[in-house]
Amino acid sequence: MTINRRGFLGISGAAIAVSAVAPGLRLIELAEGRAPDQAVTPKQRWGLLIDAAKCADGCTACIDACHEENGVTGNNRPATDPQWIRKVTVEDNTTGFRQSFPVMCQHCEHPPCVDVCPTGASFKRADGIVLVDKHTCIGCRYCMMACPYKARSFIHEVTTGQKTHAPRGKGTVESCTLCVHKVDRGDNTTACAVACKKEGHEAILFGDLNDPGSEIRKRLKQKPSTQLRPDLKLNTGVRYQGV
């Protein structure tokens, strides 16, 4: 069998990614979390509503909870630390008003990361959750360049302390999964939302955007909200109020 250099590099990269992830785990299988005849459907569209007016400046409870829940350690060099979720601060140049709020994968209806992925490692479930299959990710980082929210991180070093529900591996890309394991378990919440509520802020709400009876839909109906970069027309699953 003959193979050109590009093909060899692609296969080698995939092999490295597979070997670096916890043995016996496939992210797609974990993400499904159900029997093949019980696949997710587009009846649900999971998402987050973030009220920036309730987000406390300097609070990192959502970040800490996310990284603890998914085994994302802070042992790497600061420049290469993975950030499944991060706090950003914006300021009005005219008035000087400042506010901070969390930014993570926006779980777009039309995700650019999926469009550019050469192996199909970046994919969107029928219920709107965008994920990365670590066993087919070759670490090309096209998705990182395509993401307008800078929501994806590349794993530069060997990972330790992995959680069985969130396999990670050197040489692959990762980002917020909307705590897909909790979704499939029926928890109906995320680690960041739980932590924010525990701190008394309740700035993060998780729910089904397609369900008119859900709390998230009710709040979206009561007050105006916005998407980050609405001009891109990506129809994100994460919405913001008070920005």
N, C-alpha and C positions, 0 to 999 in steps of 0.2 A: 504494500500500500504506500502510495506517495502522498505527501502533504506539503503545502507551501509553508513559509515561515510564519505568516499571519495565522494560518490555521493551527500551527503547532503552539504558538504563543497563547491562542485562545483556549486550546485544550489544556495546556499547562496551567493557565490561570484558573480555569474551572476546577482542575484537580487540586490545586493548592487551597482554593476556597472550601472545597468539600472536606479536605482533611483537617482544616482548621476549626470546623464547627464540631460541637460535641457529637461524638459517635452515636449512630443509630437514630439521629434526629433529622427530620425533614420539615422545614418551616411551613411548607404548604400543608402538610398533614396536620401540623400543630394548629395552623391558622384555621383549617376547616373545623377541627374539634368535634367532628360528628361523622356518622356513617356516610358512605358515598350517596345513599339514597335520601340523605337529609341535608343536601347542599344549601348554602345561603341563597337567598332570593332578593330581588330588588324591591320587595315589599317594604323592607327597612332601608333607611339611609342614615347610618349612625354619624353623629357629629357632636361638636362642642359649641357652646355659647359662652363667650368670655365678656364679662362686664368690667371694662377697664376702670370705671369709677369706683369699683369695690376692691380693686387690686392694690394691695399695700406696697408702697415703695420700700425696697430693701428686703421684702419677704421672699424667701426661696423655698418655701414649703412644697410647692408643686414640683420644682426641679428635683429636690431631694427625694421626694416620694417616688417620682418617676424612675429615677436612677436606681433606687433601692429595689423597687418592684421588678425591674427588668435586668438587674445585675450589671448595670452600667457603672463601673468603678471609676474613680478619679485618679487612678495611678499613673496615667499617661502624662506626657509633657503638656504643659498648658496650651501650647499652640496646636496640639493635636487631640485635645480632649473631646470625646464624643459628646454631642449635645442633642439629645432627643427632644429636649424642650429648653428654652432659654428666655430670660427676661430682657426686654428691650425698653429703652427710655426715649421718649420723643418730646420735643420742646417746640412750642409755638414761638417763632422768632420775633413776632410782633408783640406778644403779651408776656412772654417768658414763662407761660404755663407749661408745667412738665407733668408727665404721667408715664407710668410703666405698666407693661402687661406681658404675658407670656406668648411666645411664638413657637410653634411646632409644625410638623407636617400638616398641611391644610386639607389633606384628603380630598383633592380636587375631583370633580366629576370627569374632567378632561385632563388628567395628569400629564404634564410634559415629561416627567421622569419615565413614564411608561412608554411614551412615544419614541424616545431616543434609545431605550435599552436594546442592545443588539442580541441578547440571549433570552429575553422574556423574564428575566429575574425580577424586574420591577413589574408588579401587576396590581390590578384593582379588583377586589372581590365584588360580587353582585350587590352587596349591601354598602358599598362605597368606601370600604377600608382599603387603603393603599399600603402594600407590603413589599418586602424584598425577600426572595427565596435565596438564602445564602448558598445553596448547593448549585445554583446556576449563575450566581453573580461572579463575574471574572475580574471585578475591581477596576473596570475601565473608567469609572467615575463620570461618564456622560450624564448620568441622572443628576449628579451634584451640580454640574454646570447648567443643566436645563432648569433646575428648580429655582424659581424667582424668589423664594422665601429663605434660601440658604438653610433648609431644614434637614439636610442629610449630612452624615459624617462618615469618614473613611476610617476603618480600623487599622492603625499602623503597627500595632504590637500584639503579641500573643495575649489572649484574654484569659482571665481567671475568674473563678466564682460565678460561672454561668448558671442561669436558672433553666430548668428543663423546658419551661414554656417560652423562653426567649433565647434561642441559640444565637451565639455571636461567633465571629471568626475573623482572624487576621486576614487582611487583603480583601475584605468585603465592605459593602456600604450598608448603613443602617439608619433608621429614623423612627419617629413615633409610630406606634402600631395601634393607637387608640386602645391600648390594653386589650388586644384582640382575644387573649386567653380569658379575660374576665367577661368580655362580651359573650363569648361562646359558652361560658359557664353559667350565664344568666344573671350576673351581678348587676347589670344595667348601670354601671358607673366605671370610672377610671381612677387610677391611683392619684392623679393630680387633683381631680375633683374632690375626692375623699379628703385629701390633705388640706385643701383650701377651706373646705367646710369645717374641718377640725380646728383650724386656726380662727374660725369665726368670720371669715371674709365672704365665703360663698360666691366668689367671683367666677367660678368655672362650673358649668352645668353640662352634663352629658345626656344624650337622648336620641330618640328617633325623629329625624327631621320630616319623615313622611307621615307620622302619626298626628292627626289634628288634636288628639286628646293628650298628647305628651306635654310635659311641663316645658320642654324646650320650644315646642311650637307655640304654646300659649304665650310665652314671654316674647318670642319673635313677633307675634301678632300685636302685642301691647305697645312695644316701643320700637323705634327704628333701629336698624342694625346695618352693618357694612361688612364687606369682605376686604381683605388686604389685597391691594392691586385689582380692584374690580374691572379695570380697563382690559385685563387679560381675558376676561370672560371664561374663567375656569370653573365657575360655580363651586366654590370651596365648601367643604363640610364643616369648616370652623368659621363661625361668625362672631363679630365684635359689636358691643354696645358701649356707648360712652366715650368713643374715640373721636 
